[in-house]
């Protein structure tokens, strides 16, 4: 399937056909993850649980590495 972008204000929009939305169980409220490999766009439903786990791991690592220093700065 070949699509063209549609002007939407100062931006461009990609209109996704209803059949594809239904197949992927995506609606207007679904958060989407958009990533690129430098050449292609990869659009997929966001996985909030996975993002929360990743955020928690990053925060724990930051606290482990810099927690004592940040505590001293706060005091």
N, CA and C atoms as a LAMMPS dump frame, in Angstrom:
ITEM: TIMESTEP
0
ITEM: NUMBER OF ATOMS
225
ITEM: BOX BOUNDS ff ff ff
-5.0000000000000000e+02 5.0000000000000000e+02
-5.0000000000000000e+02 5.0000000000000000e+02
-5.0000000000000000e+02 5.0000000000000000e+02
ITEM: ATOMS id mol type element x y z
1 1 1 N 0.851 -1.16 0
2 1 2 C 0 0 0
3 1 3 C 0.907 1.236 0
4 2 1 N 0.621 2.151 -0.862
5 2 2 C 1.369 3.403 -0.936
6 2 3 C 0.449 4.527 -0.483
7 3 1 N 0.954 5.359 0.428
8 3 2 C 0.172 6.468 0.976
9 3 3 C 0.937 7.767 0.744
10 4 1 N 0.22 8.866 0.724
11 4 2 C 0.845 10.18 0.691
12 4 3 C 0.452 10.924 1.959
13 5 1 N 1.297 11.856 2.361
14 5 2 C 1.022 12.648 3.554
15 5 3 C 0.013 13.734 3.218
16 6 1 N -0.793 14.094 4.203
17 6 2 C -1.819 15.117 4.062
18 6 3 C -1.434 16.32 4.903
19 7 1 N -1.568 17.526 4.34
20 7 2 C -1.241 18.736 5.097
21 7 3 C -2.244 18.893 6.232
22 8 1 N -1.719 19.166 7.433
23 8 2 C -2.544 19.334 8.625
24 8 3 C -1.955 20.51 9.403
25 9 1 N -2.465 21.719 9.157
26 9 2 C -1.881 22.922 9.748
27 9 3 C -0.48 23.119 9.211
28 10 1 N 0.498 23.276 10.104
29 10 2 C 1.891 23.407 9.693
30 10 3 C 2.605 22.066 9.639
31 11 1 N 1.862 20.99 9.823
32 11 2 C 2.454 19.65 9.867
33 11 3 C 1.916 18.809 8.721
34 12 1 N 2.394 17.582 8.67
35 12 2 C 1.879 16.608 7.721
36 12 3 C 1.334 15.429 8.507
37 13 1 N 0.259 14.819 7.997
38 13 2 C -0.378 13.703 8.684
39 13 3 C -0.433 12.491 7.762
40 14 1 N -0.338 11.327 8.371
41 14 2 C -0.498 10.078 7.642
42 14 3 C -1.859 9.511 8.021
43 15 1 N -2.74 9.368 7.063
44 15 2 C -4.077 8.84 7.315
45 15 3 C -4.014 7.324 7.174
46 16 1 N -4.435 6.632 8.234
47 16 2 C -4.397 5.169 8.259
48 16 3 C -5.805 4.644 8.005
49 17 1 N -5.928 3.75 7.035
50 17 2 C -7.233 3.202 6.655
51 17 3 C -7.874 2.443 7.81
52 18 1 N -9.208 2.474 7.854
53 18 2 C -9.96 1.828 8.92
54 18 3 C -9.664 0.34 9.004
55 19 1 N -9.485 -0.315 7.875
56 19 2 C -9.201 -1.76 7.889
57 19 3 C -7.913 -2.059 8.655
58 20 1 N -6.9 -1.224 8.489
59 20 2 C -5.644 -1.431 9.202
60 20 3 C -5.823 -1.123 10.678
61 21 1 N -6.556 -0.055 10.985
62 21 2 C -6.828 0.291 12.384
63 21 3 C -7.554 -0.856 13.083
64 22 1 N -8.541 -1.411 12.41
65 22 2 C -9.295 -2.537 12.982
66 22 3 C -8.399 -3.757 13.179
67 23 1 N -7.554 -4.044 12.203
68 23 2 C -6.66 -5.193 12.282
69 23 3 C -5.712 -5.077 13.476
70 24 1 N -5.198 -3.878 13.718
71 24 2 C -4.248 -3.65 14.8
72 24 3 C -4.915 -3.258 16.112
73 25 1 N -6.25 -3.184 16.091
74 25 2 C -7.034 -2.781 17.271
75 25 3 C -6.573 -1.428 17.799
76 26 1 N -6.463 -0.468 16.882
77 26 2 C -6.056 0.897 17.201
78 26 3 C -7.25 1.806 16.998
79 27 1 N -7.442 2.745 17.941
80 27 2 C -8.465 3.771 17.75
81 27 3 C -7.849 5.131 18.065
82 28 1 N -8.673 6.162 18.109
83 28 2 C -8.184 7.527 18.304
84 28 3 C -7.51 7.721 19.658
85 29 1 N -7.802 6.861 20.626
86 29 2 C -7.233 7.005 21.968
87 29 3 C -5.958 6.178 22.168
88 30 1 N -5.615 5.334 21.209
89 30 2 C -4.452 4.462 21.34
90 30 3 C -3.167 5.276 21.227
91 31 1 N -2.29 5.136 22.207
92 31 2 C -0.984 5.778 22.106
93 31 3 C -0.115 4.958 21.175
94 32 1 N 0.619 5.656 20.314
95 32 2 C 1.468 4.979 19.347
96 32 3 C 2.931 5.285 19.621
97 33 1 N 3.758 4.308 19.396
98 33 2 C 5.203 4.471 19.487
99 33 3 C 5.716 4.651 18.065
100 34 1 N 6.484 5.711 17.832
101 34 2 C 7.054 5.957 16.512
102 34 3 C 8.567 5.992 16.673
103 35 1 N 9.239 5.081 16.008
104 35 2 C 10.698 5.021 16.05
105 35 3 C 11.211 4.973 14.62
106 36 1 N 12.483 5.224 14.464
107 36 2 C 13.09 5.148 13.146
108 36 3 C 14.42 4.43 13.237
109 37 1 N 14.778 3.78 12.162
110 37 2 C 16.098 3.17 12.071
111 37 3 C 17.02 4.054 11.228
112 38 1 N 16.577 5.284 10.98
113 38 2 C 17.344 6.215 10.164
114 38 3 C 16.881 6.246 8.728
115 39 1 N 16.091 5.277 8.338
116 39 2 C 15.596 5.217 6.959
117 39 3 C 14.089 4.941 6.912
118 40 1 N 13.583 4.222 7.894
119 40 2 C 12.179 3.817 7.923
120 40 3 C 11.519 4.285 9.202
121 41 1 N 10.212 4.549 9.119
122 41 2 C 9.398 4.815 10.301
123 41 3 C 8.752 3.508 10.725
124 42 1 N 8.751 3.26 12.017
125 42 2 C 8.089 2.076 12.548
126 42 3 C 7.055 2.569 13.552
127 43 1 N 5.786 2.356 13.239
128 43 2 C 4.684 2.833 14.064
129 43 3 C 3.99 1.618 14.658
130 44 1 N 3.876 1.594 15.977
131 44 2 C 3.223 0.466 16.635
132 44 3 C 2.511 0.955 17.888
133 45 1 N 1.504 0.216 18.341
134 45 2 C 0.848 0.604 19.586
135 45 3 C 1.873 0.64 20.718
136 46 1 N 1.828 1.698 21.505
137 46 2 C 2.755 1.831 22.638
138 46 3 C 2.403 0.804 23.693
139 47 1 N 3.418 0.282 24.329
140 47 2 C 3.213 -0.672 25.405
141 47 3 C 3.525 0.059 26.709
142 48 1 N 2.498 0.6 27.383
143 48 2 C 2.757 1.382 28.595
144 48 3 C 3.499 0.606 29.68
145 49 1 N 3.232 -0.677 29.822
146 49 2 C 3.922 -1.474 30.841
147 49 3 C 5.414 -1.538 30.549
148 50 1 N 5.758 -1.761 29.299
149 50 2 C 7.162 -1.841 28.92
150 50 3 C 7.853 -0.494 29.152
151 51 1 N 7.178 0.611 28.807
152 51 2 C 7.758 1.93 29.017
153 51 3 C 7.94 2.212 30.499
154 52 1 N 6.975 1.809 31.332
155 52 2 C 7.081 2.02 32.772
156 52 3 C 8.261 1.225 33.352
157 53 1 N 8.437 -0.001 32.897
158 53 2 C 9.552 -0.817 33.371
159 53 3 C 10.88 -0.174 32.986
160 54 1 N 10.961 0.312 31.747
161 54 2 C 12.188 0.946 31.282
162 54 3 C 12.48 2.217 32.07
163 55 1 N 11.44 3.038 32.306
164 55 2 C 11.609 4.263 33.078
165 55 3 C 12.072 3.94 34.496
166 56 1 N 11.45 2.941 35.11
167 56 2 C 11.822 2.562 36.47
168 56 3 C 13.274 2.108 36.532
169 57 1 N 13.703 1.332 35.54
170 57 2 C 15.088 0.857 35.51
171 57 3 C 16.062 2.024 35.357
172 58 1 N 15.727 2.984 34.522
173 58 2 C 16.6 4.148 34.324
174 58 3 C 16.667 4.98 35.602
175 59 1 N 15.524 5.182 36.248
176 59 2 C 15.514 5.949 37.494
177 59 3 C 16.307 5.251 38.592
178 60 1 N 16.153 3.943 38.687
179 60 2 C 16.905 3.192 39.701
180 60 3 C 18.403 3.28 39.441
181 61 1 N 18.809 3.183 38.19
182 61 2 C 20.228 3.285 37.853
183 61 3 C 20.759 4.683 38.18
184 62 1 N 19.992 5.706 37.835
185 62 2 C 20.394 7.077 38.163
186 62 3 C 20.507 7.283 39.658
187 63 1 N 19.576 6.742 40.408
188 63 2 C 19.619 6.859 41.867
189 63 3 C 20.811 6.095 42.441
190 64 1 N 21.076 4.929 41.888
191 64 2 C 22.22 4.138 42.351
192 64 3 C 23.53 4.892 42.101
193 65 1 N 23.647 5.489 40.918
194 65 2 C 24.9 6.149 40.555
195 65 3 C 25.06 7.529 41.192
196 66 1 N 23.945 8.274 41.288
197 66 2 C 24.054 9.676 41.695
198 66 3 C 23.253 10.029 42.945
199 67 1 N 22.622 9.047 43.57
200 67 2 C 21.746 9.298 44.707
201 67 3 C 22.43 10.019 45.854
202 68 1 N 23.616 9.568 46.259
203 68 2 C 24.33 10.188 47.373
204 68 3 C 24.69 11.635 47.047
205 69 1 N 25.162 11.877 45.83
206 69 2 C 25.542 13.228 45.427
207 69 3 C 24.311 14.144 45.4
208 70 1 N 23.208 13.645 44.853
209 70 2 C 21.997 14.455 44.792
210 70 3 C 21.476 14.764 46.207
211 71 1 N 21.59 13.791 47.093
212 71 2 C 21.165 14.008 48.491
213 71 3 C 21.999 15.106 49.131
214 72 1 N 23.315 15.061 48.932
215 72 2 C 24.198 16.095 49.483
216 72 3 C 23.849 17.466 48.911
217 73 1 N 23.561 17.526 47.628
218 73 2 C 23.207 18.8 46.992
219 73 3 C 21.888 19.352 47.548
220 74 1 N 20.973 18.438 47.869
221 74 2 C 19.672 18.863 48.382
222 74 3 C 19.75 19.376 49.817
223 75 1 N 20.724 18.92 50.561
224 75 2 C 20.862 19.313 51.962
225 75 3 C 21.47 20.679 52.121
